[in-house]
Amino acid sequence: MLSSTHRALVVLAVLALAAFALVGCATVPLQPAATPVAAPSATDAAPVPPIAGERPHSFTHHGITVQDPWHWLRDQDYPTVDDEDVLAYLEAENDYFAASMAPYQDLIDTIYKEIEGRQPAELTSLPQRRGQWYYQWRYGEGSQYREWLRWPASDPGAREGPTANAQVFLDEPALAEGLEYFRLGSLSVSNDGSLVAYSTDTNGSERYTLVVKNLETGELLPDEIAETRGSAVWSADDSSFFYIALDELGRPWQARRHILGSPVEEDAVVHQEAEPGFFIWVTNTASKKYVIIGAGDHVTSELRLVLSDDPAAEPVLVAPRRPGHEYSIDHQGDRFVIRTNDNHQNFRLAIAPENNPTEAAWETLLQGTESLYIKGFYLTEDYIAVEERIDGLDQVRIIDRAGESRHVAFPEAAYTAYIDFAPEFDDTALRVIYTSLSTPWTDFDYHVETGELEVRKVQEIPSGHDAAAYVTYRELAPARDGVQVPVSIVRHKNTPVDGSAPLYIYAYGAYGYAISPYFSTARLSLLERGFIFAIAHVRGGDDLGYHWYEAGKLFERTNTFNDFVDVARHLIDKGYGSEGRIAISGASAGGSLVGAVVNQAPELWGAAVANVPFVDILNTMLDADLPLTPPEWPEWGNPIEDKAAFEYIRSYSPYDQLMPGEYPPILVTAGLNDPRVTYWEPAKYVAKLRAVKTDDNLVLLKTDMGSGHGGRSGRFALWYEIAEEYAFILASLGLAK
């Protein structure tokens, strides 16, 4: 499936609530600039929270002046962060976090061991064929990172797993040795299978370095390219590859072509994006005949094609950009297949002849409707596999060459299902992933010719799991404007629904990204402790179609927050929880949701967790020099040019709307090298919250000083961070044991 907007790359942002008076920040006396932080005292019986000093700062837009005395927490040399006062504050907060959580260390360790016990000692992916090889990754026992293996597809039994000819061709543990942070960005094997281009990030900044390895000799070629993002796409003869270069601000802005063995500084610029709000990417078609160079923001796309066997040719424009038009394209050997929203917000599939992929030649193959939302598609030589959602339920449709279609039949009434990866062009089986709130992740191979759904792998849970011990629900919660908001719920069958159980609600609600009902081994630690877990499918995601997304963005953004609060109140009315006994969580744009609903209805929540939260929305949307800001304007509005957008964003931005009052216990996380939600957003939020709150509830900020948006690298680190979050929630609700 080819993404026309590259929404997954541009990522997470923005959120909040009501208007903040000009004197809002002035209600707390300014502290001397020379003493920005009051660190915890080692002699105190209880840890003392840091207090970030206020320093006068204001800005004016559209005749409106805003006071921002914690502006100093943004290092003016960013992306370098070496301001001693800033670092001292962040370290003081980390010390306070450690001291505050120390009494719950046994609980953290217990939950961590529970999560670890649900993971197999060795974890492997199913084999995936690419050309003449099968590929697989595996985590060895005790390993944080993966090894990548391959073996000849011609070997007997190659489909089932590694053969005697299997070799490790990329060793992440070796690459990560001695590093505080490591993440593999991309991995692209050449068409003849002799080379692999892969990229790595060693500090969380998402500025990747691309290298090429000879798979026959194991040696690295001298072709090393810094400041990249995305995969390398090989030309047909493997003599060159296309890649994306970042500008000085970290924006993906140029598609370049590198000829192996030539100086990197001589790489040709194939396409350069002049509009700062558009990011570019590069991929290839299912047929491998074309390279696709894409440009887009959240709502508009523009694609160009280059013949893979003529990589120096001028790119051919498919359809010129126009605001609000999203489309993607792929090639099926003798025709093109296009997904476009040109005649319906829920998209249509169209086909075009080999000799004319332009918009004038598009003919409808499958039309989206109010109930049918076409999410994406994959191609083989003989069929089209469509990911779609019908009345909010995931579906996979198969369309053959004759235009006949059928759906893959799944065993439950409520579930999550999607296509795992693009099949090989000559495949007759499709890998499909299936899960639900109570059903572990299951890998199927759907055999197109027979309709058979073959189980290939079921998630292994060494400590055991009985799906029958859990009950799942699908509720519809009435929002304040009359809209029915879906809610997915799971609980242990012995957990009562009488208001006595603690309730945990999760949501995201942005960028048209749906949080479907899925299984989590970590979540079992809460369910086994009597929690009821709910996913609120609030507007801003595309859970019910593209209109659901549009109803939670721009000047409809507050619908997302209102939906979440209204879902909570509905669940209270139904006996799933009670006021003050609800834990809420969200990350990035979901973290801004948490900040907004804490401001709107603080009395409902017993604990709130905001991971890398986008909470300083107005300031970020006013800063065009941040790489992600211009692409975000179609999502949130442009407050630089539009006074109405300025006032609306300010009216809900969590940081701007912090007022004196009582707040629930809150845990906030950040990454010092995070390019998506910069570290100073959560830091400023916590600093201001400490200044205005009138209660004694715990507020913690944990900043990872060596990572970015995704937190610390390695699978064990993720489990530990979840254990810390759960321990914080249990302690906040008085359930720590």
Number of C-alpha atoms within 10 A of each C-alpha: 20 21 21 25 25 21 18 11 17 22 17 25 28 29 35 34 27 20 16 19 15 13 11 18 24 14 11 13 10 13 15 11 14 9 12 21 23 16 19 18 13 10 7 8 7 11 17 16 23 24 21 31 23 26 18 15 12 12 11 9 14 13 8 11 13 19 18 22 19 21 18 21 24 18 18 12 9 12 17 10 15 12 15 10 18 20 16 16 22 26 19 22 29 19 19 23 20 16 17 19 17 12 12 18 15 13 21 23 15 15 22 24 14 18 23 20 15 18 16 16 13 11 15 15 14 17 19 21 19 16 16 14 19 24 25 20 20 17 20 16 10 10 17 15 23 21 19 18 19 25 24 20 18 11 15 10 10 22 19 12 17 19 17 10 10 18 16 15 19 20 14 19 17 11 15 19 10 9 10 13 18 22 21 18 18 15 19 16 20 23 18 11 16 13 22 20 23 21 25 24 20 20 22 25 19 23 22 25 18 24 19 23 20 15 18 10 9 11 11 15 14 14 17 14 18 15 19 26 27 22 21 30 26 27 26 20 14 19 13 20 22 27 26 28 25 20 13 10 12 19 25 28 24 25 23 20 24 22 17 16 11 12 13 17 8 11 15 15 15 19 19 16 17 10 13 17 21 25 30 29 26 23 21 23 22 23 18 21 19 22 27 27 25 27 28 27 28 24 20 19 27 23 23 20 24 21 19 22 16 13 21 14 12 13 17 15 18 19 16 12 16 11 10 15 20 23 26 23 26 26 25 22 17 11 15 20 25 26 29 27 20 14 11 14 20 25 25 25 23 19 22 21 15 13 10 13 23 15 17 10 13 19 15 15 14 18 18 21 15 14 14 21 29 28 21 21 25 25 26 22 18 16 22 19 25 24 20 23 22 17 13 18 18 20 23 21 18 21 19 16 10 8 11 9 15 13 13 17 13 15 7 11 7 19 21 21 26 16 23 13 13 17 20 19 20 14 16 17 20 22 21 21 18 23 23 22 27 24 22 20 20 17 23 21 19 20 16 20 8 9 15 14 19 14 13 14 14 15 17 15 15 12 12 9 16 9 12 10 11 19 16 19 13 14 18 17 23 16 19 13 9 8 13 15 21 21 22 23 21 21 27 22 14 11 19 16 16 13 17 15 20 25 29 26 22 19 26 29 32 29 25 25 18 22 19 21 24 18 20 16 17 19 15 21 18 21 20 14 14 19 25 25 26 27 23 28 29 33 35 29 26 27 27 25 28 23 18 21 24 21 20 26 25 18 16 15 26 25 21 30 29 22 27 30 22 18 28 27 20 18 23 20 13 15 16 27 26 22 16 16 22 26 27 28 23 22 24 27 27 28 31 33 35 32 34 29 26 26 23 20 12 20 15 22 24 26 28 30 26 27 27 32 34 32 35 28 25 27 19 22 26 18 14 16 12 18 22 27 21 23 24 24 20 18 23 27 20 22 23 16 12 13 15 14 20 22 17 24 30 25 20 31 28 32 31 28 23 28 21 17 12 16 27 22 23 27 22 23 24 29 27 25 25 24 20 25 28 24 28 24 23 28 27 22 22 22 25 24 19 20 19 18 17 13 13 11 15 17 24 24 27 23 24 20 21 19 24 26 26 17 24 22 22 17 15 16 14 15 18 18 16 17 24 21 21 23 26 27 26 21 18 20 18 11 12 16 9
